[in-house]
Amino acid sequence: MAMRSRLLSIFGGSVGNLIEWYDFYVYSAFSLYFAQAFFPDADPVVQQLNTAGVFALGFLVRPIGGWLMGLYADQRGRRSALTLSVTLMCLGSFVIAVCPTYARIGVAAPIVLMLARLLQGLSLGGEYGTSATYLSEVATSRHRGFYSSFQYVTLIMGQLLATMTLLVLQRLVLTGPQLEAWGWRIPFLVGAALAIFGFYMRRNMVETEAFTREAAKGAEHQPMRELLRHPKELAIVVGLTMGGTLAFYTYTVYMQKFLVNSVGLTRDEATLISAGSLFLYMLLQPVFGFISDKVGRRPVLLWFGVMGTLCTVPLLTALTRTRDAFTAFLLVLAALVILSGYTSINAVVKAELFPARIRALGVGLPYALTVSLFGGTAEYVGTRLKLAGHEPWFFWYVTGCILCSLLVYAFMQDTQRHSRIEPGTEGA
């Protein structure tokens, strides 16, 4: 593949990824404003618990999305699967944008909200594995860690765009009552429109050479049965993901509510801290990806595992004791620097584990299962423990999961040196 075509493909895949994650994260960014529209209750914490529950439900169907879209991507192509994924996300965002409130249609309102989130969960469940596979396959072997890190650059950019949308509406466009009344619908409409753009971008991407070579063989195979022939690789994906995904959703998705409800900062301060820390976090991804191309994947993962195990409880405890916004920003940023050791390269590590004919399925399905159990429930577990008066237990829960992942990093092979992406290794 020519360098120009390679870069355009990486750009096309990355932009679509950005749009998908913006659509998904808008829900979390604006839940402080629309919670009362779907779950009227006098206690704001209970409202947030309900919206966090619906957020978690979107994750429960991600394994189904990872399974269906992984099969589709391995049989029909990465490009086709990515195009279908962004279409489903567009539909889910549009449904939320136009959904009537509880005051108008009663209990049907949260049911429609739940169904829309389930649709988005299906989309995102397929997005990760297929996107990770696509970006890893179009990258050159010498720069695979660097190029594949752009999956999380655009993932974080999507989250940052959702946060910035909130910041602009908060500071420049609408008042708080207007945001609660109807303004929260705007970002979902924007997300649906952006997803249409992503659809056309992805239709024009080229298919990867790895998939084309495999498809040219014309060999029949049973993907699920073949996937089960790789139990070690499946276990590595689960163990590798568990601590990283829980830490990621703790310090990104849950952090904005944590800064308001546990630290005691205002909504505006929490939004600024989230936006500033996410921007710097985004810039770190290619740096850590580049480092992994030089020293290997395993040392970078070990950085996250060791530092995450040692520093999670001190960082989160220090956050609860500060009332200064700048100090809170520095603490969140420190956590994200540690987390970059996982997020920057986890996609390419998983892609390097599997042969081409089951790569999207092998990456997407076990990842989605693990994220559903640990990442998607992070906000719910954190909020529930706070409500029960045992918030520090959550800090230790995150630490314990990172420690489990650290044990996997310590004993796994370095996938850079044992990659199955190179020509001649796809069927290994």
Contacts in CASP RR format, 6 or more apart in sequence:
PFRMAT RR
TARGET T0000
AUTHOR 0000-0000-0000
METHOD contacts of the structure
MODEL  1
MAMRSRLLSIFGGSVGNLIEWYDFYVYSAFSLYFAQAFFPDADPVVQQLN
TAGVFALGFLVRPIGGWLMGLYADQRGRRSALTLSVTLMCLGSFVIAVCP
TYARIGVAAPIVLMLARLLQGLSLGGEYGTSATYLSEVATSRHRGFYSSF
QYVTLIMGQLLATMTLLVLQRLVLTGPQLEAWGWRIPFLVGAALAIFGFY
MRRNMVETEAFTREAAKGAEHQPMRELLRHPKELAIVVGLTMGGTLAFYT
YTVYMQKFLVNSVGLTRDEATLISAGSLFLYMLLQPVFGFISDKVGRRPV
LLWFGVMGTLCTVPLLTALTRTRDAFTAFLLVLAALVILSGYTSINAVVK
AELFPARIRALGVGLPYALTVSLFGGTAEYVGTRLKLAGHEPWFFWYVTG
CILCSLLVYAFMQDTQRHSRIEPGTEGA
1 9 0 8 1.000
1 138 0 8 1.000
1 206 0 8 1.000
1 209 0 8 1.000
5 206 0 8 1.000
6 138 0 8 1.000
6 139 0 8 1.000
6 140 0 8 1.000
8 205 0 8 1.000
8 206 0 8 1.000
9 134 0 8 1.000
9 138 0 8 1.000
9 205 0 8 1.000
9 206 0 8 1.000
9 208 0 8 1.000
10 135 0 8 1.000
10 138 0 8 1.000
10 139 0 8 1.000
10 147 0 8 1.000
10 150 0 8 1.000
12 201 0 8 1.000
12 202 0 8 1.000
12 205 0 8 1.000
13 82 0 8 1.000
13 131 0 8 1.000
13 134 0 8 1.000
13 135 0 8 1.000
13 154 0 8 1.000
13 201 0 8 1.000
13 202 0 8 1.000
13 205 0 8 1.000
14 135 0 8 1.000
14 150 0 8 1.000
14 151 0 8 1.000
14 153 0 8 1.000
14 154 0 8 1.000
15 154 0 8 1.000
15 198 0 8 1.000
15 201 0 8 1.000
16 82 0 8 1.000
16 86 0 8 1.000
16 154 0 8 1.000
16 198 0 8 1.000
16 201 0 8 1.000
16 202 0 8 1.000
17 127 0 8 1.000
17 131 0 8 1.000
17 151 0 8 1.000
17 154 0 8 1.000
17 155 0 8 1.000
18 154 0 8 1.000
18 155 0 8 1.000
18 157 0 8 1.000
18 158 0 8 1.000
18 161 0 8 1.000
19 86 0 8 1.000
19 89 0 8 1.000
19 158 0 8 1.000
19 191 0 8 1.000
19 194 0 8 1.000
19 195 0 8 1.000
19 197 0 8 1.000
19 198 0 8 1.000
20 85 0 8 1.000
20 86 0 8 1.000
20 89 0 8 1.000
20 123 0 8 1.000
20 124 0 8 1.000
20 127 0 8 1.000
20 195 0 8 1.000
21 124 0 8 1.000
21 154 0 8 1.000
21 155 0 8 1.000
21 157 0 8 1.000
21 158 0 8 1.000
21 159 0 8 1.000
22 158 0 8 1.000
22 159 0 8 1.000
22 161 0 8 1.000
22 162 0 8 1.000
22 191 0 8 1.000
22 194 0 8 1.000
23 89 0 8 1.000
23 90 0 8 1.000
23 92 0 8 1.000
23 93 0 8 1.000
23 120 0 8 1.000
23 188 0 8 1.000
23 191 0 8 1.000
23 192 0 8 1.000
23 194 0 8 1.000
23 195 0 8 1.000
24 89 0 8 1.000
24 120 0 8 1.000
24 121 0 8 1.000
24 124 0 8 1.000
25 158 0 8 1.000
25 159 0 8 1.000
25 162 0 8 1.000
25 163 0 8 1.000
25 253 0 8 1.000
26 93 0 8 1.000
26 162 0 8 1.000
26 165 0 8 1.000
26 187 0 8 1.000
26 188 0 8 1.000
26 191 0 8 1.000
27 51 0 8 1.000
27 55 0 8 1.000
27 96 0 8 1.000
27 117 0 8 1.000
27 120 0 8 1.000
28 55 0 8 1.000
28 162 0 8 1.000
28 253 0 8 1.000
28 256 0 8 1.000
28 379 0 8 1.000
29 159 0 8 1.000
29 162 0 8 1.000
29 163 0 8 1.000
29 165 0 8 1.000
29 166 0 8 1.000
29 187 0 8 1.000
29 256 0 8 1.000
30 162 0 8 1.000
30 166 0 8 1.000
30 179 0 8 1.000
30 184 0 8 1.000
30 187 0 8 1.000
31 48 0 8 1.000
31 51 0 8 1.000
31 52 0 8 1.000
31 55 0 8 1.000
31 257 0 8 1.000
32 48 0 8 1.000
32 256 0 8 1.000
32 257 0 8 1.000
32 260 0 8 1.000
32 267 0 8 1.000
33 176 0 8 1.000
33 179 0 8 1.000
33 180 0 8 1.000
33 183 0 8 1.000
33 184 0 8 1.000
34 51 0 8 1.000
34 180 0 8 1.000
34 184 0 8 1.000
35 44 0 8 1.000
35 47 0 8 1.000
35 48 0 8 1.000
35 50 0 8 1.000
35 51 0 8 1.000
36 47 0 8 1.000
36 180 0 8 1.000
37 101 0 8 1.000
37 102 0 8 1.000
37 103 0 8 1.000
37 109 0 8 1.000
37 180 0 8 1.000
37 184 0 8 1.000
38 50 0 8 1.000
38 51 0 8 1.000
38 101 0 8 1.000
38 102 0 8 1.000
38 109 0 8 1.000
38 110 0 8 1.000
38 113 0 8 1.000
39 46 0 8 1.000
39 47 0 8 1.000
39 50 0 8 1.000
39 51 0 8 1.000
39 102 0 8 1.000
39 110 0 8 1.000
40 102 0 8 1.000
40 103 0 8 1.000
41 47 0 8 1.000
41 50 0 8 1.000
45 261 0 8 1.000
45 383 0 8 1.000
45 386 0 8 1.000
45 387 0 8 1.000
46 387 0 8 1.000
48 257 0 8 1.000
48 261 0 8 1.000
48 383 0 8 1.000
49 380 0 8 1.000
49 383 0 8 1.000
49 384 0 8 1.000
49 387 0 8 1.000
50 110 0 8 1.000
52 379 0 8 1.000
52 380 0 8 1.000
52 383 0 8 1.000
53 379 0 8 1.000
53 380 0 8 1.000
54 110 0 8 1.000
54 113 0 8 1.000
54 114 0 8 1.000
54 117 0 8 1.000
55 117 0 8 1.000
55 253 0 8 1.000
55 376 0 8 1.000
55 379 0 8 1.000
55 380 0 8 1.000
56 376 0 8 1.000
56 377 0 8 1.000
56 379 0 8 1.000
56 380 0 8 1.000
57 114 0 8 1.000
57 117 0 8 1.000
57 118 0 8 1.000
58 117 0 8 1.000
58 118 0 8 1.000
58 120 0 8 1.000
58 121 0 8 1.000
58 376 0 8 1.000
59 121 0 8 1.000
59 371 0 8 1.000
59 372 0 8 1.000
59 375 0 8 1.000
59 376 0 8 1.000
59 377 0 8 1.000
60 372 0 8 1.000
61 118 0 8 1.000
61 121 0 8 1.000
61 122 0 8 1.000
61 125 0 8 1.000
62 121 0 8 1.000
62 122 0 8 1.000
62 124 0 8 1.000
62 125 0 8 1.000
62 126 0 8 1.000
62 368 0 8 1.000
62 369 0 8 1.000
62 371 0 8 1.000
62 372 0 8 1.000
63 125 0 8 1.000
63 365 0 8 1.000
63 368 0 8 1.000
63 369 0 8 1.000
63 372 0 8 1.000
64 122 0 8 1.000
64 125 0 8 1.000
65 121 0 8 1.000
65 122 0 8 1.000
65 123 0 8 1.000
65 125 0 8 1.000
65 126 0 8 1.000
65 368 0 8 1.000
66 125 0 8 1.000
66 126 0 8 1.000
66 128 0 8 1.000
66 129 0 8 1.000
66 361 0 8 1.000
66 364 0 8 1.000
66 365 0 8 1.000
66 367 0 8 1.000
66 368 0 8 1.000
67 361 0 8 1.000
67 365 0 8 1.000
67 368 0 8 1.000
68 122 0 8 1.000
68 126 0 8 1.000
69 81 0 8 1.000
69 84 0 8 1.000
69 85 0 8 1.000
69 122 0 8 1.000
69 125 0 8 1.000
69 126 0 8 1.000
69 127 0 8 1.000
69 129 0 8 1.000
69 130 0 8 1.000
69 360 0 8 1.000
69 364 0 8 1.000
70 81 0 8 1.000
70 126 0 8 1.000
70 129 0 8 1.000
70 130 0 8 1.000
70 360 0 8 1.000
70 361 0 8 1.000
70 362 0 8 1.000
70 364 0 8 1.000
70 365 0 8 1.000
71 223 0 8 1.000
71 361 0 8 1.000
72 80 0 8 1.000
72 81 0 8 1.000
72 84 0 8 1.000
73 80 0 8 1.000
73 81 0 8 1.000
73 82 0 8 1.000
73 126 0 8 1.000
73 129 0 8 1.000
73 130 0 8 1.000
73 133 0 8 1.000
73 360 0 8 1.000
73 361 0 8 1.000
74 211 0 8 1.000
74 223 0 8 1.000
74 357 0 8 1.000
74 358 0 8 1.000
74 359 0 8 1.000
74 360 0 8 1.000
74 361 0 8 1.000
75 223 0 8 1.000
77 207 0 8 1.000
77 211 0 8 1.000
77 215 0 8 1.000
78 130 0 8 1.000
78 133 0 8 1.000
78 134 0 8 1.000
78 137 0 8 1.000
78 207 0 8 1.000
78 208 0 8 1.000
78 211 0 8 1.000
78 360 0 8 1.000
79 134 0 8 1.000
79 202 0 8 1.000
79 203 0 8 1.000
79 205 0 8 1.000
79 206 0 8 1.000
79 207 0 8 1.000
81 126 0 8 1.000
81 130 0 8 1.000
81 360 0 8 1.000
82 127 0 8 1.000
82 130 0 8 1.000
82 131 0 8 1.000
82 134 0 8 1.000
82 202 0 8 1.000
82 205 0 8 1.000
83 199 0 8 1.000
83 202 0 8 1.000
83 203 0 8 1.000
85 123 0 8 1.000
85 124 0 8 1.000
85 125 0 8 1.000
85 126 0 8 1.000
85 127 0 8 1.000
85 130 0 8 1.000
86 123 0 8 1.000
86 127 0 8 1.000
86 195 0 8 1.000
86 198 0 8 1.000
86 199 0 8 1.000
86 202 0 8 1.000
87 123 0 8 1.000
87 195 0 8 1.000
87 199 0 8 1.000
88 119 0 8 1.000
88 120 0 8 1.000
88 122 0 8 1.000
88 123 0 8 1.000
89 120 0 8 1.000
89 123 0 8 1.000
89 124 0 8 1.000
89 127 0 8 1.000
89 195 0 8 1.000
90 191 0 8 1.000
90 192 0 8 1.000
90 195 0 8 1.000
90 196 0 8 1.000
90 199 0 8 1.000
91 119 0 8 1.000
91 192 0 8 1.000
92 116 0 8 1.000
92 117 0 8 1.000
92 119 0 8 1.000
92 120 0 8 1.000
92 123 0 8 1.000
92 192 0 8 1.000
93 116 0 8 1.000
93 120 0 8 1.000
93 188 0 8 1.000
93 189 0 8 1.000
93 191 0 8 1.000
93 192 0 8 1.000
93 195 0 8 1.000
94 188 0 8 1.000
94 189 0 8 1.000
94 192 0 8 1.000
95 112 0 8 1.000
95 115 0 8 1.000
95 116 0 8 1.000
95 119 0 8 1.000
96 113 0 8 1.000
96 116 0 8 1.000
96 117 0 8 1.000
96 188 0 8 1.000
97 185 0 8 1.000
97 188 0 8 1.000
97 189 0 8 1.000
97 192 0 8 1.000
98 185 0 8 1.000
99 109 0 8 1.000
99 112 0 8 1.000
99 113 0 8 1.000
99 116 0 8 1.000
100 108 0 8 1.000
100 109 0 8 1.000
100 112 0 8 1.000
101 109 0 8 1.000
102 109 0 8 1.000
102 110 0 8 1.000
105 112 0 8 1.000
125 364 0 8 1.000
125 368 0 8 1.000
126 364 0 8 1.000
126 368 0 8 1.000
128 347 0 8 1.000
128 363 0 8 1.000
128 364 0 8 1.000
128 367 0 8 1.000
128 368 0 8 1.000
128 371 0 8 1.000
129 347 0 8 1.000
129 350 0 8 1.000
129 360 0 8 1.000
129 362 0 8 1.000
129 363 0 8 1.000
129 364 0 8 1.000
129 367 0 8 1.000
130 360 0 8 1.000
130 364 0 8 1.000
131 151 0 8 1.000
131 347 0 8 1.000
132 148 0 8 1.000
132 151 0 8 1.000
132 347 0 8 1.000
132 348 0 8 1.000
132 350 0 8 1.000
132 351 0 8 1.000
132 363 0 8 1.000
132 364 0 8 1.000
133 208 0 8 1.000
133 351 0 8 1.000
133 359 0 8 1.000
133 360 0 8 1.000
133 363 0 8 1.000
134 205 0 8 1.000
134 208 0 8 1.000
135 147 0 8 1.000
135 148 0 8 1.000
135 150 0 8 1.000
135 151 0 8 1.000
135 347 0 8 1.000
135 348 0 8 1.000
136 144 0 8 1.000
136 148 0 8 1.000
136 347 0 8 1.000
136 348 0 8 1.000
136 351 0 8 1.000
136 352 0 8 1.000
136 421 0 8 1.000
137 208 0 8 1.000
137 209 0 8 1.000
137 210 0 8 1.000
137 211 0 8 1.000
137 351 0 8 1.000
137 356 0 8 1.000
137 359 0 8 1.000
137 421 0 8 1.000
138 147 0 8 1.000
138 208 0 8 1.000
138 209 0 8 1.000
139 145 0 8 1.000
139 146 0 8 1.000
139 147 0 8 1.000
139 148 0 8 1.000
139 348 0 8 1.000
140 147 0 8 1.000
141 419 0 8 1.000
141 421 0 8 1.000
141 422 0 8 1.000
142 293 0 8 1.000
143 290 0 8 1.000
143 293 0 8 1.000
144 293 0 8 1.000
144 348 0 8 1.000
144 352 0 8 1.000
144 416 0 8 1.000
144 419 0 8 1.000
144 421 0 8 1.000
145 289 0 8 1.000
145 290 0 8 1.000
145 292 0 8 1.000
145 293 0 8 1.000
145 297 0 8 1.000
145 344 0 8 1.000
145 345 0 8 1.000
145 348 0 8 1.000
145 416 0 8 1.000
146 286 0 8 1.000
146 289 0 8 1.000
146 290 0 8 1.000
146 293 0 8 1.000
148 289 0 8 1.000
148 345 0 8 1.000
148 347 0 8 1.000
148 348 0 8 1.000
148 351 0 8 1.000
149 285 0 8 1.000
149 286 0 8 1.000
149 288 0 8 1.000
149 289 0 8 1.000
149 290 0 8 1.000
149 344 0 8 1.000
149 345 0 8 1.000
149 348 0 8 1.000
150 285 0 8 1.000
150 286 0 8 1.000
151 347 0 8 1.000
152 285 0 8 1.000
152 343 0 8 1.000
152 344 0 8 1.000
152 347 0 8 1.000
153 282 0 8 1.000
153 285 0 8 1.000
153 286 0 8 1.000
156 252 0 8 1.000
156 278 0 8 1.000
156 281 0 8 1.000
156 282 0 8 1.000
156 285 0 8 1.000
156 343 0 8 1.000
157 282 0 8 1.000
159 252 0 8 1.000
159 253 0 8 1.000
159 278 0 8 1.000
160 275 0 8 1.000
160 278 0 8 1.000
160 279 0 8 1.000
160 282 0 8 1.000
162 187 0 8 1.000
163 256 0 8 1.000
163 271 0 8 1.000
163 274 0 8 1.000
163 275 0 8 1.000
163 278 0 8 1.000
164 275 0 8 1.000
165 186 0 8 1.000
165 187 0 8 1.000
165 190 0 8 1.000
166 187 0 8 1.000
166 271 0 8 1.000
167 271 0 8 1.000
167 272 0 8 1.000
167 275 0 8 1.000
169 179 0 8 1.000
169 183 0 8 1.000
169 186 0 8 1.000
169 187 0 8 1.000
170 176 0 8 1.000
170 179 0 8 1.000
170 267 0 8 1.000
170 268 0 8 1.000
170 271 0 8 1.000
171 268 0 8 1.000
174 183 0 8 1.000
210 356 0 8 1.000
210 359 0 8 1.000
210 421 0 8 1.000
210 423 0 8 1.000
210 426 0 8 1.000
211 356 0 8 1.000
213 356 0 8 1.000
213 423 0 8 1.000
213 426 0 8 1.000
214 356 0 8 1.000
214 357 0 8 1.000
214 426 0 8 1.000
219 357 0 8 1.000
221 357 0 8 1.000
223 357 0 8 1.000
223 358 0 8 1.000
223 361 0 8 1.000
224 361 0 8 1.000
226 357 0 8 1.000
226 358 0 8 1.000
227 234 0 8 1.000
227 358 0 8 1.000
227 361 0 8 1.000
227 362 0 8 1.000
227 365 0 8 1.000
228 234 0 8 1.000
230 353 0 8 1.000
230 354 0 8 1.000
230 358 0 8 1.000
230 362 0 8 1.000
233 353 0 8 1.000
233 354 0 8 1.000
233 362 0 8 1.000
234 362 0 8 1.000
234 366 0 8 1.000
236 353 0 8 1.000
236 408 0 8 1.000
236 412 0 8 1.000
237 350 0 8 1.000
237 353 0 8 1.000
237 362 0 8 1.000
237 363 0 8 1.000
237 366 0 8 1.000
237 367 0 8 1.000
237 370 0 8 1.000
238 366 0 8 1.000
238 369 0 8 1.000
238 370 0 8 1.000
239 370 0 8 1.000
239 404 0 8 1.000
239 405 0 8 1.000
239 408 0 8 1.000
240 301 0 8 1.000
240 346 0 8 1.000
240 349 0 8 1.000
240 350 0 8 1.000
240 405 0 8 1.000
240 408 0 8 1.000
240 409 0 8 1.000
240 412 0 8 1.000
241 346 0 8 1.000
241 366 0 8 1.000
241 367 0 8 1.000
241 370 0 8 1.000
241 371 0 8 1.000
241 374 0 8 1.000
241 405 0 8 1.000
242 370 0 8 1.000
242 374 0 8 1.000
242 401 0 8 1.000
242 404 0 8 1.000
242 405 0 8 1.000
243 342 0 8 1.000
243 374 0 8 1.000
243 398 0 8 1.000
243 400 0 8 1.000
243 401 0 8 1.000
243 402 0 8 1.000
243 404 0 8 1.000
243 405 0 8 1.000
244 304 0 8 1.000
244 339 0 8 1.000
244 342 0 8 1.000
244 343 0 8 1.000
244 346 0 8 1.000
244 401 0 8 1.000
244 402 0 8 1.000
244 405 0 8 1.000
245 370 0 8 1.000
245 371 0 8 1.000
245 374 0 8 1.000
245 375 0 8 1.000
245 376 0 8 1.000
246 374 0 8 1.000
246 375 0 8 1.000
246 378 0 8 1.000
246 397 0 8 1.000
246 398 0 8 1.000
246 401 0 8 1.000
246 402 0 8 1.000
247 304 0 8 1.000
247 308 0 8 1.000
247 312 0 8 1.000
247 335 0 8 1.000
247 339 0 8 1.000
247 342 0 8 1.000
247 398 0 8 1.000
247 401 0 8 1.000
247 402 0 8 1.000
248 339 0 8 1.000
248 342 0 8 1.000
248 343 0 8 1.000
248 375 0 8 1.000
249 375 0 8 1.000
249 376 0 8 1.000
249 378 0 8 1.000
249 379 0 8 1.000
250 258 0 8 1.000
250 378 0 8 1.000
250 398 0 8 1.000
251 332 0 8 1.000
251 335 0 8 1.000
251 336 0 8 1.000
251 339 0 8 1.000
252 274 0 8 1.000
252 278 0 8 1.000
252 336 0 8 1.000
253 378 0 8 1.000
253 379 0 8 1.000
254 378 0 8 1.000
254 379 0 8 1.000
254 382 0 8 1.000
254 383 0 8 1.000
255 274 0 8 1.000
255 332 0 8 1.000
256 270 0 8 1.000
256 271 0 8 1.000
256 274 0 8 1.000
257 270 0 8 1.000
257 379 0 8 1.000
257 383 0 8 1.000
258 319 0 8 1.000
259 265 0 8 1.000
259 269 0 8 1.000
259 270 0 8 1.000
259 273 0 8 1.000
259 274 0 8 1.000
259 319 0 8 1.000
259 328 0 8 1.000
260 266 0 8 1.000
260 267 0 8 1.000
260 270 0 8 1.000
261 383 0 8 1.000
261 386 0 8 1.000
262 319 0 8 1.000
262 320 0 8 1.000
262 386 0 8 1.000
262 391 0 8 1.000
263 270 0 8 1.000
263 319 0 8 1.000
263 320 0 8 1.000
263 322 0 8 1.000
263 323 0 8 1.000
263 328 0 8 1.000
264 323 0 8 1.000
265 273 0 8 1.000
265 323 0 8 1.000
265 325 0 8 1.000
265 328 0 8 1.000
269 325 0 8 1.000
269 328 0 8 1.000
272 325 0 8 1.000
273 325 0 8 1.000
273 328 0 8 1.000
273 329 0 8 1.000
273 332 0 8 1.000
274 332 0 8 1.000
276 329 0 8 1.000
277 329 0 8 1.000
277 332 0 8 1.000
277 333 0 8 1.000
277 336 0 8 1.000
278 336 0 8 1.000
280 333 0 8 1.000
280 336 0 8 1.000
281 333 0 8 1.000
281 336 0 8 1.000
281 337 0 8 1.000
281 339 0 8 1.000
281 340 0 8 1.000
284 336 0 8 1.000
284 337 0 8 1.000
284 340 0 8 1.000
284 344 0 8 1.000
285 340 0 8 1.000
285 343 0 8 1.000
285 344 0 8 1.000
286 344 0 8 1.000
287 340 0 8 1.000
287 344 0 8 1.000
288 300 0 8 1.000
288 340 0 8 1.000
288 341 0 8 1.000
288 344 0 8 1.000
288 345 0 8 1.000
289 300 0 8 1.000
289 344 0 8 1.000
289 345 0 8 1.000
291 300 0 8 1.000
292 299 0 8 1.000
292 300 0 8 1.000
292 344 0 8 1.000
292 345 0 8 1.000
292 348 0 8 1.000
292 416 0 8 1.000
293 416 0 8 1.000
296 414 0 8 1.000
296 416 0 8 1.000
296 417 0 8 1.000
297 345 0 8 1.000
297 348 0 8 1.000
297 349 0 8 1.000
297 352 0 8 1.000
297 414 0 8 1.000
297 415 0 8 1.000
297 416 0 8 1.000
298 409 0 8 1.000
298 412 0 8 1.000
298 413 0 8 1.000
298 414 0 8 1.000
298 415 0 8 1.000
300 341 0 8 1.000
300 344 0 8 1.000
300 345 0 8 1.000
301 341 0 8 1.000
301 342 0 8 1.000
301 345 0 8 1.000
301 346 0 8 1.000
301 349 0 8 1.000
301 409 0 8 1.000
302 406 0 8 1.000
302 409 0 8 1.000
302 410 0 8 1.000
303 338 0 8 1.000
303 341 0 8 1.000
304 338 0 8 1.000
304 339 0 8 1.000
304 340 0 8 1.000
304 341 0 8 1.000
304 342 0 8 1.000
304 402 0 8 1.000
304 409 0 8 1.000
305 342 0 8 1.000
305 402 0 8 1.000
305 403 0 8 1.000
305 405 0 8 1.000
305 406 0 8 1.000
305 409 0 8 1.000
306 406 0 8 1.000
307 338 0 8 1.000
308 338 0 8 1.000
308 339 0 8 1.000
308 399 0 8 1.000
308 402 0 8 1.000
309 399 0 8 1.000
309 400 0 8 1.000
309 402 0 8 1.000
309 403 0 8 1.000
309 406 0 8 1.000
311 334 0 8 1.000
311 335 0 8 1.000
311 338 0 8 1.000
312 335 0 8 1.000
312 395 0 8 1.000
312 398 0 8 1.000
312 399 0 8 1.000
312 402 0 8 1.000
313 392 0 8 1.000
313 395 0 8 1.000
313 396 0 8 1.000
313 399 0 8 1.000
315 331 0 8 1.000
315 334 0 8 1.000
315 335 0 8 1.000
316 394 0 8 1.000
316 395 0 8 1.000
316 398 0 8 1.000
317 392 0 8 1.000
317 395 0 8 1.000
318 331 0 8 1.000
319 328 0 8 1.000
319 331 0 8 1.000
319 332 0 8 1.000
320 391 0 8 1.000
322 328 0 8 1.000
322 331 0 8 1.000
342 405 0 8 1.000
347 363 0 8 1.000
348 415 0 8 1.000
349 415 0 8 1.000
350 362 0 8 1.000
350 363 0 8 1.000
350 364 0 8 1.000
350 367 0 8 1.000
351 359 0 8 1.000
351 363 0 8 1.000
351 421 0 8 1.000
352 415 0 8 1.000
352 416 0 8 1.000
352 418 0 8 1.000
352 419 0 8 1.000
352 420 0 8 1.000
352 421 0 8 1.000
353 362 0 8 1.000
353 363 0 8 1.000
353 415 0 8 1.000
353 420 0 8 1.000
354 362 0 8 1.000
354 363 0 8 1.000
354 420 0 8 1.000
355 420 0 8 1.000
355 425 0 8 1.000
355 426 0 8 1.000
355 427 0 8 1.000
355 428 0 8 1.000
356 420 0 8 1.000
356 421 0 8 1.000
356 426 0 8 1.000
356 427 0 8 1.000
357 426 0 8 1.000
357 427 0 8 1.000
359 420 0 8 1.000
374 401 0 8 1.000
378 398 0 8 1.000
381 394 0 8 1.000
381 397 0 8 1.000
382 391 0 8 1.000
382 394 0 8 1.000
385 391 0 8 1.000
385 393 0 8 1.000
385 394 0 8 1.000
386 394 0 8 1.000
419 425 0 8 1.000
420 426 0 8 1.000
420 427 0 8 1.000
420 428 0 8 1.000
END
